[in-house]
């Protein structure tokens, strides 16, 4: 599998698609590729191209590539984590970072997080488009079940890595999987973020798992919203979220 992965990375590089990292993940045959950051339409194009390159090279090697979120019931699922950055135009200033804040993130970043959390249930049908998607979410193993955020915990829906560790601050959305339509997904995440900015609301406190383990019962007790548990439920919640529906268009 390592040689297959190397051929995929080399092929993508020859097509101008930069890979920041490529390695075996924890599940059997599970591989991770990290695309370099770029603009929304460009990265969506690259995701579609990358999936096709992976399929073609796997087939040529008599392998089968799957983007199913939960191909094996007893093995970790496969997500497609989305890292979002926001910069001012045309200066390119990082608008998510605030070096004077205790946690290093700006008020704008907090509004974006609030918007993503508020509309996470409504976005689920776009981020997680198949029946199999909800088998991954329900199984846990660092797949989010609730609309929570954190700076350390990898079980949260939204994670904000320390901006001091990277060149730019990131907001990581951990619910999507690789079956999603990236064009609709990025539209929905931007729509949710803009709504959070417009509402000017603070997100709930971050739930970092340091001394406290936040299991489902504890999250329910704290009133943290539960993400949809089935595709049917996700469709119903999507129908009630005017912001997400208006963002992707009524024809959806």
ChimeraX commands (.cxc) that place a marker at each C-alpha (Angstrom):
marker #1 position 0.00,0.00,0.00 radius 0.5
marker #1 position 2.91,2.37,0.63 radius 0.5
marker #1 position 4.02,2.14,-3.01 radius 0.5
marker #1 position 0.44,2.76,-4.14 radius 0.5
marker #1 position 0.21,5.81,-1.91 radius 0.5
marker #1 position 3.54,7.09,-3.22 radius 0.5
marker #1 position 2.35,6.75,-6.82 radius 0.5
marker #1 position -0.82,8.66,-5.95 radius 0.5
marker #1 position 1.17,11.48,-4.32 radius 0.5
marker #1 position 3.58,11.67,-7.28 radius 0.5
marker #1 position 0.72,11.70,-9.78 radius 0.5
marker #1 position -1.09,14.46,-7.93 radius 0.5
marker #1 position 2.13,16.49,-7.71 radius 0.5
marker #1 position 2.56,16.18,-11.49 radius 0.5
marker #1 position -0.96,17.64,-11.83 radius 0.5
marker #1 position -0.14,20.61,-9.59 radius 0.5
marker #1 position -1.95,19.28,-6.51 radius 0.5
marker #1 position 0.28,19.67,-3.47 radius 0.5
marker #1 position 0.18,17.12,-0.65 radius 0.5
marker #1 position 1.30,18.27,2.77 radius 0.5
marker #1 position 1.32,14.80,4.31 radius 0.5
marker #1 position 0.54,11.17,3.42 radius 0.5
marker #1 position 0.60,8.24,5.81 radius 0.5
marker #1 position -1.12,5.07,6.98 radius 0.5
marker #1 position -3.90,5.66,9.48 radius 0.5
marker #1 position -5.10,3.40,12.30 radius 0.5
marker #1 position -7.57,1.22,10.34 radius 0.5
marker #1 position -6.69,-1.70,8.03 radius 0.5
marker #1 position -5.67,-0.33,4.64 radius 0.5
marker #1 position -6.64,3.16,5.78 radius 0.5
marker #1 position -4.58,5.98,4.24 radius 0.5
marker #1 position -4.58,9.72,4.89 radius 0.5
marker #1 position -3.70,12.49,2.43 radius 0.5
marker #1 position -3.47,16.14,3.48 radius 0.5
marker #1 position -3.98,18.67,0.70 radius 0.5
marker #1 position -2.21,22.02,0.83 radius 0.5
marker #1 position -4.55,24.92,1.66 radius 0.5
marker #1 position -5.96,26.97,-1.19 radius 0.5
marker #1 position -9.17,28.79,-2.09 radius 0.5
marker #1 position -12.61,27.23,-1.73 radius 0.5
marker #1 position -13.39,26.43,-5.38 radius 0.5
marker #1 position -9.82,25.35,-6.07 radius 0.5
marker #1 position -9.69,22.93,-3.13 radius 0.5
marker #1 position -13.09,21.48,-4.07 radius 0.5
marker #1 position -11.77,20.86,-7.59 radius 0.5
marker #1 position -8.68,19.20,-6.12 radius 0.5
marker #1 position -10.74,16.92,-3.88 radius 0.5
marker #1 position -12.78,15.65,-6.83 radius 0.5
marker #1 position -9.61,15.14,-8.89 radius 0.5
marker #1 position -7.82,13.41,-6.01 radius 0.5
marker #1 position -10.63,10.94,-5.52 radius 0.5
marker #1 position -10.55,9.99,-9.19 radius 0.5
marker #1 position -6.77,9.62,-9.23 radius 0.5
marker #1 position -6.95,7.33,-6.20 radius 0.5
marker #1 position -9.64,5.18,-7.83 radius 0.5
marker #1 position -7.73,4.87,-11.12 radius 0.5
marker #1 position -4.36,3.98,-9.58 radius 0.5
marker #1 position -5.95,1.48,-7.18 radius 0.5
marker #1 position -7.80,-0.22,-10.03 radius 0.5
marker #1 position -4.63,-0.43,-12.11 radius 0.5
marker #1 position -2.95,-2.20,-9.18 radius 0.5
marker #1 position -5.87,-4.63,-8.71 radius 0.5
marker #1 position -6.94,-2.87,-5.53 radius 0.5
marker #1 position -10.25,-1.29,-4.63 radius 0.5
marker #1 position -10.31,2.18,-3.13 radius 0.5
marker #1 position -13.34,3.10,-1.07 radius 0.5
marker #1 position -14.34,6.44,0.40 radius 0.5
marker #1 position -17.04,4.86,2.57 radius 0.5
marker #1 position -17.03,6.48,6.02 radius 0.5
marker #1 position -17.42,3.14,7.81 radius 0.5
marker #1 position -16.36,0.25,5.53 radius 0.5
marker #1 position -15.64,-2.11,8.45 radius 0.5
marker #1 position -17.90,-2.21,11.52 radius 0.5
marker #1 position -15.07,-2.97,13.96 radius 0.5
marker #1 position -12.43,-0.62,12.52 radius 0.5
marker #1 position -12.04,3.16,12.71 radius 0.5
marker #1 position -14.10,5.16,10.22 radius 0.5
marker #1 position -12.75,7.52,7.58 radius 0.5
marker #1 position -13.51,11.23,7.76 radius 0.5
marker #1 position -12.57,14.23,5.63 radius 0.5
marker #1 position -11.57,16.89,8.12 radius 0.5
marker #1 position -11.89,20.42,6.78 radius 0.5
marker #1 position -9.48,23.11,8.00 radius 0.5
marker #1 position -10.77,26.63,7.46 radius 0.5
marker #1 position -8.69,29.82,7.39 radius 0.5
marker #1 position -9.90,33.39,6.94 radius 0.5
marker #1 position -7.70,36.21,5.70 radius 0.5
marker #1 position -8.35,39.86,4.95 radius 0.5
marker #1 position -8.25,40.98,1.33 radius 0.5
marker #1 position -5.93,42.04,-0.19 radius 0.5
marker #1 position -3.40,42.13,2.70 radius 0.5
marker #1 position -3.75,38.43,3.60 radius 0.5
marker #1 position -3.81,39.18,7.34 radius 0.5
marker #1 position -4.86,36.16,9.45 radius 0.5
marker #1 position -8.27,37.16,10.83 radius 0.5
marker #1 position -8.62,34.11,13.08 radius 0.5
marker #1 position -5.52,34.87,15.17 radius 0.5
marker #1 position -5.28,37.33,18.05 radius 0.5
marker #1 position -1.92,37.22,19.80 radius 0.5
marker #1 position -3.30,39.32,22.66 radius 0.5
marker #1 position -6.02,36.79,23.51 radius 0.5
marker #1 position -5.30,34.13,26.12 radius 0.5
marker #1 position -6.08,31.31,23.68 radius 0.5
marker #1 position -4.65,33.08,20.64 radius 0.5
marker #1 position -7.89,33.26,18.63 radius 0.5
marker #1 position -9.82,36.36,17.60 radius 0.5
marker #1 position -13.38,37.46,18.29 radius 0.5
marker #1 position -14.11,36.80,14.62 radius 0.5
marker #1 position -12.94,33.20,15.09 radius 0.5
marker #1 position -15.33,32.82,18.03 radius 0.5
marker #1 position -18.24,34.05,15.92 radius 0.5
marker #1 position -17.33,31.59,13.16 radius 0.5
marker #1 position -17.21,28.75,15.70 radius 0.5
marker #1 position -20.60,29.79,17.08 radius 0.5
marker #1 position -22.10,29.72,13.58 radius 0.5
marker #1 position -20.67,26.29,12.80 radius 0.5
marker #1 position -21.97,24.86,16.07 radius 0.5
marker #1 position -25.42,26.38,15.63 radius 0.5
marker #1 position -25.86,24.98,12.13 radius 0.5
marker #1 position -23.93,21.72,12.48 radius 0.5
marker #1 position -27.11,19.60,12.73 radius 0.5
marker #1 position -28.57,21.31,9.65 radius 0.5
marker #1 position -25.33,20.81,7.70 radius 0.5
marker #1 position -25.11,17.11,8.56 radius 0.5
marker #1 position -26.97,15.92,5.46 radius 0.5
marker #1 position -24.45,17.84,3.32 radius 0.5
marker #1 position -21.35,16.83,5.28 radius 0.5
marker #1 position -22.50,13.23,5.80 radius 0.5
marker #1 position -24.55,12.22,2.77 radius 0.5
marker #1 position -25.02,8.45,3.09 radius 0.5
marker #1 position -26.61,5.93,5.44 radius 0.5
marker #1 position -23.09,4.62,6.08 radius 0.5
marker #1 position -21.97,8.10,7.19 radius 0.5
marker #1 position -23.98,7.85,10.38 radius 0.5
marker #1 position -22.47,4.48,11.23 radius 0.5
marker #1 position -19.13,6.29,11.45 radius 0.5
marker #1 position -20.49,9.10,13.60 radius 0.5
marker #1 position -22.33,6.74,15.93 radius 0.5
marker #1 position -19.30,4.53,16.44 radius 0.5
marker #1 position -17.22,7.23,18.11 radius 0.5
marker #1 position -13.44,6.70,17.85 radius 0.5
marker #1 position -12.81,10.43,17.52 radius 0.5
marker #1 position -15.86,10.89,15.25 radius 0.5
marker #1 position -18.09,13.66,16.65 radius 0.5
marker #1 position -21.56,12.94,18.00 radius 0.5
marker #1 position -22.30,16.35,19.49 radius 0.5
marker #1 position -21.92,19.97,18.37 radius 0.5
marker #1 position -19.06,20.81,20.72 radius 0.5
marker #1 position -15.72,22.51,20.19 radius 0.5
marker #1 position -12.32,22.20,21.81 radius 0.5
marker #1 position -8.68,23.12,21.43 radius 0.5
marker #1 position -7.23,19.73,22.35 radius 0.5
marker #1 position -9.91,17.02,22.20 radius 0.5
marker #1 position -10.15,15.16,18.89 radius 0.5
marker #1 position -13.67,13.90,19.65 radius 0.5
marker #1 position -15.26,17.33,19.22 radius 0.5
marker #1 position -17.08,18.56,16.13 radius 0.5
marker #1 position -14.95,21.71,15.86 radius 0.5
marker #1 position -11.32,21.77,16.94 radius 0.5
marker #1 position -9.10,24.83,17.02 radius 0.5
marker #1 position -5.44,23.78,17.17 radius 0.5
marker #1 position -3.18,26.19,18.98 radius 0.5
marker #1 position -2.42,29.01,16.52 radius 0.5
marker #1 position 1.08,29.16,17.98 radius 0.5
marker #1 position 1.83,25.72,16.52 radius 0.5
marker #1 position 1.17,26.68,12.90 radius 0.5
marker #1 position 1.80,29.60,10.57 radius 0.5
marker #1 position -1.91,30.47,10.50 radius 0.5
marker #1 position -4.86,29.79,12.78 radius 0.5
marker #1 position -7.22,27.01,11.68 radius 0.5
marker #1 position -10.78,26.03,12.52 radius 0.5
marker #1 position -11.14,22.29,11.94 radius 0.5
marker #1 position -14.54,20.77,11.16 radius 0.5
marker #1 position -14.40,17.03,11.88 radius 0.5
marker #1 position -17.82,15.68,10.87 radius 0.5
marker #1 position -17.57,15.56,7.03 radius 0.5
marker #1 position -16.57,12.41,5.19 radius 0.5
marker #1 position -15.19,11.87,1.70 radius 0.5
marker #1 position -18.60,10.97,0.20 radius 0.5
marker #1 position -19.62,14.63,0.48 radius 0.5
marker #1 position -20.01,17.02,-2.43 radius 0.5
marker #1 position -17.21,19.46,-1.54 radius 0.5
marker #1 position -18.79,22.39,-3.40 radius 0.5
marker #1 position -21.98,22.16,-1.35 radius 0.5
marker #1 position -20.04,21.43,1.83 radius 0.5
marker #1 position -17.84,24.52,1.57 radius 0.5
marker #1 position -20.83,26.69,0.67 radius 0.5
marker #1 position -22.67,25.43,3.76 radius 0.5
marker #1 position -19.71,25.96,6.10 radius 0.5
marker #1 position -19.19,29.49,4.80 radius 0.5
marker #1 position -22.90,30.22,5.14 radius 0.5
marker #1 position -22.89,29.00,8.75 radius 0.5
marker #1 position -19.74,31.01,9.51 radius 0.5
marker #1 position -21.18,34.21,8.03 radius 0.5
marker #1 position -24.38,33.73,10.02 radius 0.5
marker #1 position -22.32,33.36,13.19 radius 0.5
marker #1 position -20.47,36.59,12.37 radius 0.5
marker #1 position -23.72,38.43,11.66 radius 0.5
marker #1 position -25.37,37.23,14.89 radius 0.5
marker #1 position -22.34,38.37,16.92 radius 0.5
marker #1 position -22.78,35.57,19.48 radius 0.5
marker #1 position -20.23,33.81,21.67 radius 0.5
marker #1 position -19.85,30.05,21.25 radius 0.5
marker #1 position -20.41,27.72,24.17 radius 0.5
marker #1 position -17.26,27.14,26.29 radius 0.5
marker #1 position -14.74,24.70,24.79 radius 0.5
marker #1 position -14.90,21.16,26.16 radius 0.5
marker #1 position -11.29,20.03,26.32 radius 0.5
marker #1 position -10.82,16.53,27.70 radius 0.5
marker #1 position -8.06,17.05,30.24 radius 0.5
marker #1 position -9.30,16.14,33.71 radius 0.5
marker #1 position -12.91,15.48,32.67 radius 0.5
marker #1 position -14.11,12.82,30.21 radius 0.5
marker #1 position -17.14,14.15,28.36 radius 0.5
marker #1 position -19.15,11.06,27.47 radius 0.5
marker #1 position -22.58,11.15,25.83 radius 0.5
marker #1 position -24.43,11.34,29.16 radius 0.5
marker #1 position -22.32,14.26,30.36 radius 0.5
marker #1 position -22.70,16.14,27.07 radius 0.5
marker #1 position -26.46,15.62,27.19 radius 0.5
marker #1 position -26.51,16.87,30.78 radius 0.5
marker #1 position -24.63,20.00,29.71 radius 0.5
marker #1 position -27.17,20.59,26.92 radius 0.5
marker #1 position -24.69,20.21,24.05 radius 0.5
marker #1 position -26.75,19.57,20.87 radius 0.5
marker #1 position -26.61,16.02,19.50 radius 0.5
marker #1 position -25.87,15.62,15.80 radius 0.5
marker #1 position -28.38,13.62,13.74 radius 0.5
marker #1 position -27.97,9.89,14.20 radius 0.5
marker #1 position -29.45,8.77,10.86 radius 0.5
marker #1 position -29.66,10.11,7.31 radius 0.5
marker #1 position -33.43,10.45,7.65 radius 0.5
marker #1 position -33.07,12.56,10.78 radius 0.5
marker #1 position -30.43,14.68,9.07 radius 0.5
marker #1 position -32.80,15.42,6.18 radius 0.5
marker #1 position -35.52,16.51,8.61 radius 0.5
marker #1 position -33.13,18.82,10.50 radius 0.5
marker #1 position -31.79,20.26,7.23 radius 0.5
marker #1 position -35.35,21.11,6.17 radius 0.5
marker #1 position -35.76,23.25,9.31 radius 0.5
marker #1 position -32.46,25.17,9.00 radius 0.5
marker #1 position -33.24,28.23,6.88 radius 0.5
marker #1 position -29.63,29.45,6.83 radius 0.5
marker #1 position -28.20,26.23,5.40 radius 0.5
marker #1 position -31.11,25.77,2.99 radius 0.5
marker #1 position -30.82,29.33,1.69 radius 0.5
marker #1 position -27.05,28.96,1.34 radius 0.5
marker #1 position -27.09,25.86,-0.86 radius 0.5
marker #1 position -30.23,26.92,-2.76 radius 0.5
marker #1 position -33.84,25.81,-2.68 radius 0.5
marker #1 position -33.32,23.38,-5.60 radius 0.5
marker #1 position -31.26,21.15,-3.27 radius 0.5
marker link #1:1,2 radius 0.2
marker link #1:2,3 radius 0.2
marker link #1:3,4 radius 0.2
marker link #1:4,5 radius 0.2
marker link #1:5,6 radius 0.2
marker link #1:6,7 radius 0.2
marker link #1:7,8 radius 0.2
marker link #1:8,9 radius 0.2
marker link #1:9,10 radius 0.2
marker link #1:10,11 radius 0.2
marker link #1:11,12 radius 0.2
marker link #1:12,13 radius 0.2
marker link #1:13,14 radius 0.2
marker link #1:14,15 radius 0.2
marker link #1:15,16 radius 0.2
marker link #1:16,17 radius 0.2
marker link #1:17,18 radius 0.2
marker link #1:18,19 radius 0.2
marker link #1:19,20 radius 0.2
marker link #1:20,21 radius 0.2
marker link #1:21,22 radius 0.2
marker link #1:22,23 radius 0.2
marker link #1:23,24 radius 0.2
marker link #1:24,25 radius 0.2
marker link #1:25,26 radius 0.2
marker link #1:26,27 radius 0.2
marker link #1:27,28 radius 0.2
marker link #1:28,29 radius 0.2
marker link #1:29,30 radius 0.2
marker link #1:30,31 radius 0.2
marker link #1:31,32 radius 0.2
marker link #1:32,33 radius 0.2
marker link #1:33,34 radius 0.2
marker link #1:34,35 radius 0.2
marker link #1:35,36 radius 0.2
marker link #1:36,37 radius 0.2
marker link #1:37,38 radius 0.2
marker link #1:38,39 radius 0.2
marker link #1:39,40 radius 0.2
marker link #1:40,41 radius 0.2
marker link #1:41,42 radius 0.2
marker link #1:42,43 radius 0.2
marker link #1:43,44 radius 0.2
marker link #1:44,45 radius 0.2
marker link #1:45,46 radius 0.2
marker link #1:46,47 radius 0.2
marker link #1:47,48 radius 0.2
marker link #1:48,49 radius 0.2
marker link #1:49,50 radius 0.2
marker link #1:50,51 radius 0.2
marker link #1:51,52 radius 0.2
marker link #1:52,53 radius 0.2
marker link #1:53,54 radius 0.2
marker link #1:54,55 radius 0.2
marker link #1:55,56 radius 0.2
marker link #1:56,57 radius 0.2
marker link #1:57,58 radius 0.2
marker link #1:58,59 radius 0.2
marker link #1:59,60 radius 0.2
marker link #1:60,61 radius 0.2
marker link #1:61,62 radius 0.2
marker link #1:62,63 radius 0.2
marker link #1:63,64 radius 0.2
marker link #1:64,65 radius 0.2
marker link #1:65,66 radius 0.2
marker link #1:66,67 radius 0.2
marker link #1:67,68 radius 0.2
marker link #1:68,69 radius 0.2
marker link #1:69,70 radius 0.2
marker link #1:70,71 radius 0.2
marker link #1:71,72 radius 0.2
marker link #1:72,73 radius 0.2
marker link #1:73,74 radius 0.2
marker link #1:74,75 radius 0.2
marker link #1:75,76 radius 0.2
marker link #1:76,77 radius 0.2
marker link #1:77,78 radius 0.2
marker link #1:78,79 radius 0.2
marker link #1:79,80 radius 0.2
marker link #1:80,81 radius 0.2
marker link #1:81,82 radius 0.2
marker link #1:82,83 radius 0.2
marker link #1:83,84 radius 0.2
marker link #1:84,85 radius 0.2
marker link #1:85,86 radius 0.2
marker link #1:86,87 radius 0.2
marker link #1:87,88 radius 0.2
marker link #1:88,89 radius 0.2
marker link #1:89,90 radius 0.2
marker link #1:90,91 radius 0.2
marker link #1:91,92 radius 0.2
marker link #1:92,93 radius 0.2
marker link #1:93,94 radius 0.2
marker link #1:94,95 radius 0.2
marker link #1:95,96 radius 0.2
marker link #1:96,97 radius 0.2
marker link #1:97,98 radius 0.2
marker link #1:98,99 radius 0.2
marker link #1:99,100 radius 0.2
marker link #1:100,101 radius 0.2
marker link #1:101,102 radius 0.2
marker link #1:102,103 radius 0.2
marker link #1:103,104 radius 0.2
marker link #1:104,105 radius 0.2
marker link #1:105,106 radius 0.2
marker link #1:106,107 radius 0.2
marker link #1:107,108 radius 0.2
marker link #1:108,109 radius 0.2
marker link #1:109,110 radius 0.2
marker link #1:110,111 radius 0.2
marker link #1:111,112 radius 0.2
marker link #1:112,113 radius 0.2
marker link #1:113,114 radius 0.2
marker link #1:114,115 radius 0.2
marker link #1:115,116 radius 0.2
marker link #1:116,117 radius 0.2
marker link #1:117,118 radius 0.2
marker link #1:118,119 radius 0.2
marker link #1:119,120 radius 0.2
marker link #1:120,121 radius 0.2
marker link #1:121,122 radius 0.2
marker link #1:122,123 radius 0.2
marker link #1:123,124 radius 0.2
marker link #1:124,125 radius 0.2
marker link #1:125,126 radius 0.2
marker link #1:126,127 radius 0.2
marker link #1:127,128 radius 0.2
marker link #1:128,129 radius 0.2
marker link #1:129,130 radius 0.2
marker link #1:130,131 radius 0.2
marker link #1:131,132 radius 0.2
marker link #1:132,133 radius 0.2
marker link #1:133,134 radius 0.2
marker link #1:134,135 radius 0.2
marker link #1:135,136 radius 0.2
marker link #1:136,137 radius 0.2
marker link #1:137,138 radius 0.2
marker link #1:138,139 radius 0.2
marker link #1:139,140 radius 0.2
marker link #1:140,141 radius 0.2
marker link #1:141,142 radius 0.2
marker link #1:142,143 radius 0.2
marker link #1:143,144 radius 0.2
marker link #1:144,145 radius 0.2
marker link #1:145,146 radius 0.2
marker link #1:146,147 radius 0.2
marker link #1:147,148 radius 0.2
marker link #1:148,149 radius 0.2
marker link #1:149,150 radius 0.2
marker link #1:150,151 radius 0.2
marker link #1:151,152 radius 0.2
marker link #1:152,153 radius 0.2
marker link #1:153,154 radius 0.2
marker link #1:154,155 radius 0.2
marker link #1:155,156 radius 0.2
marker link #1:156,157 radius 0.2
marker link #1:157,158 radius 0.2
marker link #1:158,159 radius 0.2
marker link #1:159,160 radius 0.2
marker link #1:160,161 radius 0.2
marker link #1:161,162 radius 0.2
marker link #1:162,163 radius 0.2
marker link #1:163,164 radius 0.2
marker link #1:164,165 radius 0.2
marker link #1:165,166 radius 0.2
marker link #1:166,167 radius 0.2
marker link #1:167,168 radius 0.2
marker link #1:168,169 radius 0.2
marker link #1:169,170 radius 0.2
marker link #1:170,171 radius 0.2
marker link #1:171,172 radius 0.2
marker link #1:172,173 radius 0.2
marker link #1:173,174 radius 0.2
marker link #1:174,175 radius 0.2
marker link #1:175,176 radius 0.2
marker link #1:176,177 radius 0.2
marker link #1:177,178 radius 0.2
marker link #1:178,179 radius 0.2
marker link #1:179,180 radius 0.2
marker link #1:180,181 radius 0.2
marker link #1:181,182 radius 0.2
marker link #1:182,183 radius 0.2
marker link #1:183,184 radius 0.2
marker link #1:184,185 radius 0.2
marker link #1:185,186 radius 0.2
marker link #1:186,187 radius 0.2
marker link #1:187,188 radius 0.2
marker link #1:188,189 radius 0.2
marker link #1:189,190 radius 0.2
marker link #1:190,191 radius 0.2
marker link #1:191,192 radius 0.2
marker link #1:192,193 radius 0.2
marker link #1:193,194 radius 0.2
marker link #1:194,195 radius 0.2
marker link #1:195,196 radius 0.2
marker link #1:196,197 radius 0.2
marker link #1:197,198 radius 0.2
marker link #1:198,199 radius 0.2
marker link #1:199,200 radius 0.2
marker link #1:200,201 radius 0.2
marker link #1:201,202 radius 0.2
marker link #1:202,203 radius 0.2
marker link #1:203,204 radius 0.2
marker link #1:204,205 radius 0.2
marker link #1:205,206 radius 0.2
marker link #1:206,207 radius 0.2
marker link #1:207,208 radius 0.2
marker link #1:208,209 radius 0.2
marker link #1:209,210 radius 0.2
marker link #1:210,211 radius 0.2
marker link #1:211,212 radius 0.2
marker link #1:212,213 radius 0.2
marker link #1:213,214 radius 0.2
marker link #1:214,215 radius 0.2
marker link #1:215,216 radius 0.2
marker link #1:216,217 radius 0.2
marker link #1:217,218 radius 0.2
marker link #1:218,219 radius 0.2
marker link #1:219,220 radius 0.2
marker link #1:220,221 radius 0.2
marker link #1:221,222 radius 0.2
marker link #1:222,223 radius 0.2
marker link #1:223,224 radius 0.2
marker link #1:224,225 radius 0.2
marker link #1:225,226 radius 0.2
marker link #1:226,227 radius 0.2
marker link #1:227,228 radius 0.2
marker link #1:228,229 radius 0.2
marker link #1:229,230 radius 0.2
marker link #1:230,231 radius 0.2
marker link #1:231,232 radius 0.2
marker link #1:232,233 radius 0.2
marker link #1:233,234 radius 0.2
marker link #1:234,235 radius 0.2
marker link #1:235,236 radius 0.2
marker link #1:236,237 radius 0.2
marker link #1:237,238 radius 0.2
marker link #1:238,239 radius 0.2
marker link #1:239,240 radius 0.2
marker link #1:240,241 radius 0.2
marker link #1:241,242 radius 0.2
marker link #1:242,243 radius 0.2
marker link #1:243,244 radius 0.2
marker link #1:244,245 radius 0.2
marker link #1:245,246 radius 0.2
marker link #1:246,247 radius 0.2
marker link #1:247,248 radius 0.2
marker link #1:248,249 radius 0.2
marker link #1:249,250 radius 0.2
marker link #1:250,251 radius 0.2
marker link #1:251,252 radius 0.2
view
